[in-house]
């Protein structure tokens, strides 16, 4: 039986709540900005020049934040005919074998994502500069690096999900084997 009140469970619950909240807020912002953009375009015959850019950046961050949760819930595309034919121990061994190239790919993607993002320190986000200048009179100057570093953050979070999934399935397999041994004795 798993302890759902322990510190690790509370930490995981807080993490999932935070990611879901950020995803929901970003989606609400995207929908709100696009509704205002549609109103401006068709009712006022004008356009918000910054709307599409901000929505694109929000969607990029949202995608990389929720990718790990999608992996943990089994919502990514997968071929499961082989795992379905294996016994529980074989499923775990296959999952462990598949985790190695996945983690290697995520490490490479995270490394190169960070390297790519570091090349854009001096380039600012034009849409935010436009909005901030309109409000305060001076540019915000937020680096576009903060958009591109989402690849590294997403790869790291997905890597944590892969490892956590592997550990939890191993733990379940281990506990299942112990209960089978106790029942046999």
C-alpha positions in Angstrom: 0.0 0.0 0.0 1.4 3.4 -1.0 1.6 6.3 1.5 -0.3 9.2 0.0 0.4 11.6 2.8 4.2 11.4 2.9 6.5 14.3 2.1 7.3 12.9 -1.4 3.7 12.5 -2.2 2.9 16.0 -1.1 5.8 17.4 -3.1 4.6 15.5 -6.2 1.1 16.7 -5.6 2.2 20.3 -5.3 4.3 19.9 -8.5 1.4 18.5 -10.5 -0.9 21.3 -9.1 1.6 24.0 -10.0 2.1 22.6 -13.6 -1.6 22.3 -14.1 -2.3 25.7 -12.8 0.4 27.3 -15.0 -1.0 25.4 -18.0 -4.5 26.6 -17.2 -3.4 30.2 -16.7 -1.4 30.2 -19.9 -4.4 28.7 -21.8 -6.7 31.3 -20.3 -4.3 34.0 -21.4 -4.0 32.7 -24.9 -7.8 32.4 -25.3 -8.3 35.9 -23.8 -5.6 37.5 -25.9 -7.0 35.8 -29.1 -10.5 36.9 -28.3 -9.4 40.5 -27.9 -7.4 40.2 -31.1 -10.5 38.9 -33.0 -12.6 41.7 -31.6 -10.0 44.3 -32.6 -9.6 42.8 -36.1 -13.2 42.3 -37.0 -15.1 44.9 -34.9 -12.6 47.7 -34.8 -10.8 46.9 -38.1 -7.5 47.2 -36.3 -5.0 44.7 -35.0 -2.9 44.0 -31.9 0.5 43.6 -33.4 1.8 41.8 -30.3 -1.0 39.3 -29.8 0.2 36.4 -32.0 3.8 36.6 -30.7 2.8 36.5 -27.0 0.4 33.6 -27.6 3.1 31.7 -29.5 5.5 32.1 -26.6 2.9 31.1 -24.0 2.0 28.0 -26.1 5.7 27.0 -26.3 6.1 27.2 -22.6 2.8 25.5 -21.9 3.8 22.6 -24.2 7.2 22.0 -22.6 5.7 22.3 -19.1 3.0 19.7 -19.6 5.0 17.3 -21.7 6.2 15.4 -18.6 2.7 15.1 -17.2 1.5 13.7 -20.5 4.3 11.1 -20.4 3.4 10.1 -16.9 -0.3 9.7 -17.7 0.5 7.6 -20.8 -0.9 10.2 -23.1 1.9 10.2 -25.6 1.8 8.1 -28.7 3.1 4.6 -27.9 3.2 1.1 -29.4 2.1 -1.2 -26.6 1.7 -4.6 -28.3 5.0 -5.9 -27.0 4.6 -4.7 -23.3 1.1 -6.1 -23.3 2.5 -9.5 -24.1 5.1 -9.5 -21.4 4.9 -10.5 -17.8 5.2 -7.6 -15.2 9.0 -8.1 -14.7 9.5 -8.1 -18.5 7.4 -4.9 -18.8 9.7 -3.2 -16.3 12.9 -4.5 -18.0 11.6 -3.2 -21.3 10.6 0.1 -19.7 14.1 0.4 -18.2 15.8 -0.4 -21.5 13.7 2.2 -23.3 14.4 4.8 -20.6 18.1 4.9 -21.5 17.8 6.2 -25.0 14.9 8.5 -24.0 17.0 10.0 -21.2 20.0 10.3 -23.5 17.9 12.1 -26.1 16.4 14.5 -23.4 19.9 15.2 -22.2 21.1 16.1 -25.7 18.0 18.2 -26.3 18.3 20.0 -23.0 22.0 20.7 -23.6 21.5 22.0 -27.1 18.4 23.9 -26.0 20.4 25.7 -23.4 23.3 26.3 -25.8 20.8 27.7 -28.4 19.1 29.9 -25.9 22.3 31.3 -24.6 23.1 32.7 -28.0 20.1 35.1 -27.8 20.9 37.0 -24.6 21.0 40.4 -26.3 17.8 39.9 -28.4 14.7 41.1 -26.6 11.1 40.0 -26.9 9.6 42.6 -29.3 6.0 42.1 -28.2 6.8 42.6 -24.5 9.0 45.6 -25.3 6.1 47.1 -27.3 3.6 46.6 -24.5 5.9 47.7 -21.8 6.9 50.8 -23.7 3.3 51.7 -24.2 2.6 51.4 -20.5 5.7 52.8 -18.9 7.5 54.7 -21.6 10.6 52.6 -21.7 11.4 49.1 -23.1 11.3 46.1 -20.8 14.4 44.5 -22.3 13.5 40.9 -21.4 15.7 38.5 -23.3 14.2 36.1 -25.8 16.4 33.6 -24.1 13.6 33.0 -21.6 11.4 31.7 -24.4 14.1 29.4 -25.8 15.2 28.0 -22.5 11.7 26.3 -22.3 13.2 23.5 -24.3 15.8 22.8 -21.6 13.3 23.1 -18.8 10.8 20.8 -20.6 13.6 18.3 -21.3 14.6 18.3 -17.6 11.1 17.9 -16.4 10.4 15.1 -18.8 13.6 13.4 -17.7 12.4 13.6 -14.1 9.0 12.0 -15.2 10.8 9.2 -17.0 13.0 8.4 -13.9 10.0 8.8 -11.5 7.9 6.5 -13.6 10.7 3.9 -13.7 11.2 4.1 -10.0 7.5 3.9 -9.2 6.9 0.9 -11.5 10.0 -0.8 -10.0 8.7 -0.2 -6.5 5.3 -1.6 -7.4 6.9 -4.6 -9.0 9.1 -5.1 -6.0 6.2 -4.8 -3.6 4.2 -7.2 -5.7 7.0 -9.8 -5.6 7.2 -9.4 -1.8 3.5 -9.9 -1.4 3.6 -13.0 -3.7 6.4 -14.5 -1.6 4.5 -13.8 1.6 1.4 -15.4 0.2 3.4 -18.4 -0.9 4.9 -18.9 2.5 
